[in-house]
């Protein structure tokens, strides 16, 4: 595995302003095996929303590029508009709601650690949970939220539960 740095990337307005596919789309993602950061440009169609979920491992920095909306936590609701930053520490339960003009924002957080391969712990009882309904049929990403309806990477609808 190479440890050389990734090349610098520039993302122009044609990508950050892209309409995307479906009500929730990821129009750009930082890629490359040597990166130490995960970042995305997320586009929500007018009045679309990302259901309540909790990121238990990583804090996320949100930067609003266009549109309007709000991020809701159990304790507060914060308005989102261009130029606004929101820091959501690990463990923060939240949902994101676009306004009538849609919402485009970036997310940035430490790169997720790679999945470990090893022996599974013996089950106390029953079988392991089936997560196939949380796997994106388009790009193969596993949704981290139990109630995810769309893939956070490519915006493809997930299987109905």
C-alpha positions in Angstrom: 0.0 0.0 0.0 1.4 3.4 -1.0 1.7 6.1 1.6 2.4 8.9 -0.9 0.1 11.9 -0.5 -3.0 12.2 -2.7 -3.1 14.8 -5.4 -4.8 18.1 -4.6 -8.4 18.3 -5.8 -10.5 21.3 -7.0 -14.3 21.1 -7.1 -16.0 23.7 -9.2 -19.5 25.1 -9.2 -20.6 22.6 -11.8 -20.3 19.8 -9.2 -21.3 21.7 -6.1 -24.4 23.1 -7.9 -25.3 19.8 -9.6 -28.9 18.8 -9.1 -28.1 15.1 -8.5 -30.3 12.1 -8.9 -33.3 11.7 -6.5 -34.2 13.7 -3.5 -30.8 13.1 -1.8 -27.6 13.0 -3.8 -23.9 13.0 -3.1 -22.6 15.0 -6.0 -18.9 14.7 -5.1 -16.8 12.6 -2.7 -13.1 12.8 -1.8 -11.4 9.7 -3.0 -8.0 8.1 -3.0 -6.4 5.5 -0.7 -3.9 7.8 0.9 -6.4 10.4 2.1 -6.9 11.0 5.8 -10.2 12.8 5.4 -13.7 11.9 4.2 -15.6 14.7 2.5 -18.7 14.9 0.4 -21.0 17.4 -1.3 -24.6 16.5 -0.5 -27.6 17.9 -2.3 -31.1 17.7 -0.9 -34.0 18.5 -3.2 -36.6 21.0 -2.0 -38.3 19.8 1.2 -36.3 16.6 1.3 -34.8 15.4 4.5 -32.3 12.9 6.0 -34.0 11.0 8.8 -32.8 11.2 12.4 -29.6 9.2 13.0 -26.6 9.2 15.3 -23.0 9.1 14.1 -21.4 7.2 17.0 -17.8 7.1 15.8 -16.9 10.4 14.2 -17.7 14.1 14.5 -18.9 15.8 11.3 -18.3 19.4 10.1 -21.1 20.7 7.9 -20.6 23.8 5.6 -23.6 25.1 3.7 -23.0 26.0 0.1 -26.4 26.9 -1.3 -30.1 26.8 -0.4 -31.6 26.7 3.1 -32.8 24.3 5.7 -32.1 23.2 9.2 -30.4 20.6 11.3 -32.4 19.3 14.2 -31.0 17.7 17.3 -33.0 16.5 20.4 -32.0 19.8 22.1 -32.2 22.4 19.4 -32.9 23.4 15.8 -30.3 25.3 13.8 -31.0 27.3 10.6 -28.8 26.5 7.6 -28.0 29.0 4.9 -24.9 29.7 2.7 -21.8 30.4 4.8 -23.1 28.6 8.0 -20.9 26.0 9.6 -22.3 23.3 12.0 -20.1 21.0 14.1 -21.8 17.8 15.1 -19.6 15.9 17.6 -19.6 12.1 17.7 -22.8 10.8 19.4 -25.0 13.7 18.2 -28.4 12.6 17.1 -29.6 14.7 14.2 -31.7 15.0 11.1 -31.2 17.4 8.2 -34.2 19.1 6.4 -34.0 21.1 3.2 -36.1 24.2 2.7 -38.3 25.0 -0.3 -35.2 25.9 -2.4 -33.3 22.7 -1.6 -30.0 22.5 0.4 -26.4 21.8 -0.7 -23.7 21.3 1.9 -20.3 19.7 2.5 -19.6 17.2 5.2 -16.0 16.5 6.4 -14.7 14.2 9.1 -11.7 11.9 9.8 -11.5 9.0 7.4 -13.4 6.0 8.7 -11.1 3.2 9.9 -11.0 0.2 7.6 -13.3 -2.7 8.4 -11.4 -5.3 10.4 -11.4 -8.9 9.2 -11.2 -11.5 11.9 -13.1 -14.1 13.9 -16.6 -13.1 14.8 -17.5 -13.2 18.5 -19.7 -16.2 19.3 -23.3 -15.3 19.4 -25.0 -15.3 22.7 -28.2 -16.4 21.1 -29.9 -16.3 17.7 -28.4 -15.3 14.3 -26.5 -12.2 13.3 -28.7 -9.4 11.9 -29.1 -9.3 8.1 -27.9 -5.9 6.8 -28.7 -6.4 3.1 -31.5 -3.8 3.2 -28.8 -1.2 4.2 -26.4 -2.0 1.3 -26.7 0.4 -1.7 -27.5 -1.6 -4.8 -25.7 1.0 -7.0 -22.3 1.5 -5.2 -22.3 -1.2 -2.4 -21.9 1.3 0.5 -23.4 0.1 3.8 -25.6 2.7 5.4 -24.6 3.4 9.0 -28.1 4.6 10.0 -30.8 1.9 10.7 -33.5 4.1 9.2 -31.6 5.4 6.1 -33.8 5.6 3.0 -31.1 6.7 0.5 -27.4 6.0 0.1 -25.3 8.8 1.6 -22.6 8.3 -1.1 -24.6 8.2 -4.4 -28.2 9.0 -3.4 -29.7 5.7 -4.7 -32.9 4.6 -2.8 -32.2 1.7 -0.4 -34.5 -1.4 -0.2 -37.8 -1.0 1.6 -37.9 -2.5 5.1 
